[in-house]
């Protein structure tokens, strides 16, 4: 995928027009950003925007996030348990204290 992010009103307008005119090559649109298919034509559309708007258009190549390959079971289980906690106002650090759930500080310091 190609992530295209715009930083000005004219660039956002152009992105919107490209997405409307070439919707079959756009995977998702998020207002000032869009995911284009990783094809030569998707790259052409993204580069066309950057050529027209310079630094107001950023293009990044992305890859899908595979949670089963990128993180341990403990992290996925902790996310699920935290999302289903009894008290919605409990911060994760308090929720995880005294349990087998990963420590938030340890997670913050660990790269994927």
RAPE-V221807 format. One line per field, one symbol per residue. ss: DSSP state (a for helix, b for strand, c for the rest). burial: b if it has 16 or more other C-alpha atoms within 10 Angstrom, else e. A space follows every 50 residues. Layout:
ss = ???
burial = ???
This chain:
ss = cbbbbbccaaaaaaaaaaaaacaaabbbbcccbbbbcccaaaaaaaaaaa aaaaaabbbbbcccccaaaaccaaaaaaaaaaaccccccccaaaaacccc cccaaaaacccc
burial = bbbbbbeeeebbebbbebbeeeeebbeebeebbbbbbbeeebbebbbebb eebeebbbbeeeeeeeeeeeeeeeeeebeeebeeeeeeeeebeebbeeee bbbeeeeeeeee
